[in-house]
Amino acid sequence: MTMADDDKNPAREVITDYAQAHFRYFRTADGTVYAQKNGHPVARPIRSQGTTGSHRQELMVGLYRDGVGVFNGTALKEALDLIEALALTEDVQPVHIRVAPGFDGATWLDLGRSDGQSVRIHPTGWDIAVPDPREVCWRRTQLTGELPLPAKNTDGKGIDALLRLCNFATAETECLAIAWLIGCLGPSVPVPAPFLTGPQGAGKSTGGRMLVRVVEGMSGDLRRAPKDEENLIAAVAAGWVTALDNLSHMTPDLSDAMCCIVTGAENVKRALFTDGDVFRARYRRPLLLTGIDVGVIRPDLAERLLPLRLERPRTRRTEAELWAEYEEALPVILGSLLDLTVKVRAAQADIPTDLRMADFAHLCAQLDAATGLGALAAYRASLDDLNDDVIEGDLLAQTVLKHASGLEVGAEQRMASAEWLHCLTSLYSGEECRPLPKGWPTTGKVLSDRLKRLQPTLAARGVLIDWGRTNAARYIEMTRPPATPPPHEQQPTF
């Protein structure tokens, strides 16, 4: 320290007094203490040593520029230890990356700007403002890119520009992509993961980047799928939209991790350098995937996917030309998306109760009510196609459907799991005793677990599987219920 130490006012107290006068300190539910510069919405963990700028660094710079002094590491450490202890008694407040709920039904979008300007989306419109630090605390990482200031009064031109730049194969695909982007601006609505597919040269990676950069800015990009769940969760926690490029195979562990990312989960690990403390990480993020074919899709992931098919463009353009046009159009694209988001959130529509991702299905229904697009019907059709993909890749599902086709409508059949295994195995092998495929259930318990995964897929094809117990033993029940009329679709209003 360049100034003389004073027993009545030691360095740590000088630093503590300065810090509490210029920063607001609070804790999150997991006990992490954050610092917020007065009047600015960006919060930094006081223990962070990250390259994006730690609180220790900004505190040192403030002390120096305001002429208080230059202090050694011991004094700073003691001051920050005291500040952290004091902050643990403060009220709990969450921090958010990119999207956050606000007061009075509003939603905030972080533009990633150094001046803290953000977009407030409220029931009557949207505007640009610096949020009150007690309403929204932004957490930024190296993955938090800067967005341009969105344009006002775009008259929907930005949506047209985005769709013109992407190579979506059908109008149904286009409206599902728009519904997903609107869902990305909601902090509490789980959205299915778009899976961009199409022939080689259809621009899947380019289309994925364009969708991601509407929300993440020009620095947003696709990345290869991590080799393990821990690295995937680390990447997910550091950003808002996670985009994985060129998937060609999906392991069961990766499939399960993706399910958790889409609908939300919590990861608990031992805190570093401790014996008993744990670190809790809650996450639910929008996810985007690209690839030509990922092989067999597990039923639980299929319910959380949103297939978007692209086609090869008739005219090729250079990357430089394409991205220059996109960057120039991005303020208008973002402005049009915000305008449409306000309209969709104000629209009244029934909540479909027969779909797993009910919040997203409701959003599609609201989009239909606001614009006349057939988003909900397109979403149902996409799920139907995914069910076909699941069945085509699962010989057990095909065998169950073959057995169920012999049941009368309304009939129920109950057997123990071992009996079902014998029945289905005999049906698959047939009179010619075909060899069983790799992965075929070997015990009644394995069969029961496989049927639980296939339950929604089979239900979509009119075969209900249920489990029960009598006084004697447990059983699995198969039913073919009478056909029900399709759910009522809301008529589009123009």
C-alpha positions, -999 to 999 in steps of 0.1 A, spaced: 0 0 0 14 34 -10 -3 53 19 8 49 55 -10 23 75 -31 39 103 -41 18 133 -74 37 136 -82 33 100 -64 2 86 -63 -5 49 -90 -31 49 -115 -6 65 -106 20 39 -113 -5 11 -145 -18 28 -159 17 33 -151 26 -4 -166 -6 -16 -198 -3 3 -202 33 -9 -197 25 -46 -211 -11 -49 -241 -30 -38 -235 -65 -25 -260 -93 -23 -261 -131 -24 -279 -157 -45 -298 -187 -33 -267 -209 -36 -248 -185 -13 -226 -169 -40 -220 -132 -32 -222 -107 -61 -212 -71 -64 -231 -45 -85 -217 -10 -92 -242 16 -81 -268 23 -108 -255 -5 -131 -274 -38 -137 -243 -61 -143 -233 -82 -113 -200 -99 -108 -192 -127 -82 -167 -112 -58 -146 -144 -59 -144 -145 -97 -110 -144 -113 -124 -145 -148 -109 -128 -178 -142 -109 -184 -133 -86 -155 -134 -96 -118 -149 -75 -90 -114 -74 -74 -101 -57 -106 -129 -31 -108 -124 -24 -71 -87 -18 -75 -92 4 -105 -119 25 -87 -96 30 -56 -68 41 -79 -88 64 -101 -106 81 -72 -73 88 -55 -79 66 -25 -47 46 -30 -30 14 -43 -34 -15 -19 -16 -48 -15 -32 -82 -19 -35 -89 18 -56 -58 24 -78 -65 -5 -83 -101 5 -92 -91 41 -116 -65 29 -133 -88 5 -136 -115 32 -154 -90 54 -176 -78 26 -186 -114 17 -194 -122 53 -216 -91 56 -234 -98 23 -244 -133 35 -269 -116 58 -285 -96 29 -316 -106 11 -314 -132 -16 -316 -121 -52 -311 -141 -84 -288 -132 -113 -297 -139 -149 -280 -144 -182 -295 -127 -212 -332 -130 -203 -349 -122 -169 -383 -117 -154 -391 -81 -142 -417 -63 -122 -454 -61 -133 -453 -89 -158 -423 -75 -178 -394 -94 -193 -359 -80 -198 -335 -88 -226 -298 -80 -219 -282 -64 -250 -247 -71 -236 -238 -34 -237 -213 -18 -214 -237 10 -206 -262 -15 -193 -290 -6 -217 -315 -35 -220 -349 -42 -236 -379 -42 -214 -408 -62 -229 -441 -53 -211 -478 -60 -218 -482 -29 -239 -450 -28 -259 -412 -27 -255 -386 0 -248 -349 4 -241 -338 13 -206 -313 5 -179 -330 -18 -154 -331 -9 -117 -304 -31 -101 -330 -43 -76 -353 -55 -104 -327 -72 -126 -291 -84 -120 -273 -94 -152 -246 -120 -151 -222 -118 -180 -196 -143 -193 -173 -146 -223 -203 -161 -242 -224 -130 -236 -222 -111 -269 -235 -76 -277 -267 -71 -295 -275 -40 -316 -302 -16 -304 -334 -30 -320 -352 -8 -345 -386 6 -338 -416 6 -362 -403 -22 -385 -438 -32 -397 -426 -69 -396 -399 -64 -423 -373 -80 -400 -391 -113 -399 -394 -114 -437 -357 -105 -440 -347 -134 -416 -368 -160 -435 -354 -148 -468 -319 -154 -455 -326 -189 -442 -334 -218 -464 -364 -232 -447 -382 -258 -468 -418 -250 -459 -440 -223 -444 -448 -246 -415 -410 -248 -407 -408 -210 -409 -436 -204 -383 -421 -230 -360 -387 -212 -361 -404 -179 -353 -423 -195 -324 -390 -208 -310 -373 -174 -312 -403 -159 -293 -399 -187 -267 -362 -178 -263 -373 -144 -250 -393 -159 -222 -374 -167 -190 -398 -192 -177 -412 -211 -208 -393 -243 -217 -390 -245 -255 -382 -276 -275 -348 -279 -292 -349 -271 -329 -331 -297 -349 -321 -283 -383 -320 -311 -409 -317 -313 -446 -295 -325 -474 -258 -316 -476 -253 -280 -487 -287 -269 -473 -271 -243 -450 -279 -260 -417 -250 -245 -398 -255 -211 -414 -293 -212 -406 -285 -223 -370 -261 -194 -366 -287 -169 -379 -313 -181 -354 -288 -181 -325 -275 -146 -334 -309 -130 -332 -307 -136 -294 -270 -138 -288 -255 -112 -312 -229 -116 -339 -205 -134 -316 -230 -162 -310 -218 -195 -327 -223 -232 -329 -200 -256 -312 -192 -293 -313 -210 -315 -288 -189 -320 -257 -177 -355 -249 -192 -356 -215 -222 -342 -195 -200 -321 -172 -185 -301 -200 -219 -297 -217 -234 -283 -185 -205 -259 -181 -211 -246 -216 -249 -244 -210 -245 -225 -177 -223 -198 -193 -247 -187 -219 -284 -185 -229 -288 -204 -262 -266 -235 -265 -261 -246 -302 -245 -279 -311 -234 -284 -347 -232 -313 -370 -245 -341 -347 -241 -375 -363 -246 -397 -332 -264 -393 -299 -253 -414 -270 -279 -422 -243 -260 -400 -218 -260 -370 -242 -297 -376 -250 -306 -376 -213 -285 -344 -207 -303 -327 -235 -337 -336 -220 -326 -320 -188 -313 -288 -205 -346 -283 -223 -370 -288 -194 -347 -279 -165 -327 -298 -139 -302 -292 -111 -266 -304 -109 -249 -308 -75 -212 -312 -71 -187 -309 -43 -174 -274 -40 -137 -270 -48 -112 -271 -19 -138 -282 6 -147 -315 23 -184 -311 28 -198 -281 9 -216 -287 -23 -222 -265 -53 -257 -264 -68 -262 -254 -105 -298 -250 -118 -302 -247 -155 -328 -246 -182 -318 -232 -215 -329 -230 -251 -310 -256 -271 -304 -258 -309 -290 -287 -329 -279 -293 -365 -271 -324 -384 -282 -347 -413 -291 -377 -392 -284 -386 -356 -296 -422 -359 -321 -436 -334 -339 -409 -313 -350 -419 -278 -387 -413 -271 -382 -388 -242 -359 -366 -264 -383 -368 -294 -409 -351 -273 -385 -322 -267 -373 -317 -303 -386 -293 -330 -375 -306 -365 -368 -277 -389 -361 -289 -424 -340 -268 -448 -335 -271 -486 -305 -264 -508 -306 -228 -521 -311 -222 -558 -285 -194 -558 -252 -196 -539 -238 -165 -522 -205 -159 -505 -202 -160 -468 -190 -124 -466 -219 -111 -486 -245 -132 -467 -233 -122 -432 -229 -85 -442 -265 -84 -452 -275 -103 -420 -256 -79 -397 -271 -49 -414 -306 -64 -410 -301 -76 -374 -315 -44 -357 -346 -47 -378 -349 -84 -373 -347 -80 -335 -371 -51 -336 -397 -71 -356 -393 -101 -332 -399 -79 -302 -430 -64 -318 -444 -99 -326 -435 -111 -291 -456 -83 -275 -486 -93 -298 -483 -130 -291 -481 -126 -254 -513 -104 -255 -532 -130 -276 -558 -152 -259 -557 -189 -267 -566 -222 -251 -538 -243 -236 -534 -276 -254 -535 -303 -227 -524 -333 -248 -488 -323 -256 -457 -328 -234 -443 -293 -240 -476 -276 -231 -461 -241 -226 -446 -241 -261 -479 -255 -276 -497 -226 -259 -472 -202 -274 -479 -217 -308 -516 -213 -303 -511 -176 -292 -490 -171 -324 -518 -185 -345 -543 -162 -327 -521 -131 -333 -510 -138 -369 -531 -165 -385 -501 -188 -390 -507 -226 -384 -480 -230 -358 -498 -254 -335 -509 -277 -364 -473 -276 -377 -460 -285 -342 -484 -314 -339 -473 -326 -374 -436 -324 -364 -442 -345 -333 -461 -370 -354 -431 -373 -377 -407 -377 -348 -429 -405 -334 -425 -422 -368 -388 -419 -365 -388 -434 -330 -409 -464 -341 -388 -469 -373 -357 -471 -351 -371 -494 -324 -379 -530 -332 -396 -534 -298 -420 -506 -305 -428 -522 -339 -434 -555 -323 -457 -540 -296 -478 -522 -323 -480 -555 -343 -493 -573 -312 -517 -545 -304 -531 -546 -340 -546 -580 -331 -565 -566 -301 -601 -555 -305 -608 -518 -300 -615 -512 -263 -600 -545 -253 -575 -548 -224 -548 -574 -220 -529 -579 -187 -498 -600 -181 -468 -601 -159 -437 -585 -174 -420 -619 -179 -451 -632 -198 -451 -601 -220 -414 -606 -227 -421 -642 -238 -451 -631 -259 -433 -603 -277 -401 -623 -282 -421 -651 -298 -440 -627 -320 -407 -611 -332 -389 -644 -338 -419 -660 -356 -420 -695 -369 -386 -691 -386 -370 -683 -351 -353 -651 -363 -323 -642 -340 -331 -614 -316 -315 -580 -324 -289 -564 -302 -305 -546 -273 -336 -567 -272 -349 -569 -235 -335 -599 -217 -356 -598 -185 -391 -587 -176 -377 -557 -157 -357 -545 -187 -388 -548 -208 -409 -528 -183 -383 -500 -183 -382 -499 -221 -420 -498 -223 -420 -468 -199 -398 -449 -223 -419 -459 -252 -452 -451 -235 -458 -416 -250 -448 -428 -285 -471 -458 -283 -500 -437 -269 -497 -414 -300 -503 -446 -321 -534 -456 -301 -518 -481 -278 -519 -474 -240 -495 -491 -217 -501 -490 -179 -488 -507 -148 -508 -521 -119 -508 -546 -90 -531 -573 -78 -528 -591 -45 -507 -618 -62 -483 -598 -84 -476 -568 -106 -488 -566 -142 -485 -546 -174 -517 -537 -191 -521 -530 -229 -552 -512 -241 -565 -501 -275 -590 -473 -266 -617 -462 -290 -605 -435 -314 -611 -399 -302 -617 -370 -326 -586 -348 -330 -584 -319 -306 -601 -287 -316 -578 -264 -335 -583 -227 -330 -592 -210 -363 -567 -184 -375 -577 -148 -371 -563 -124 -396 
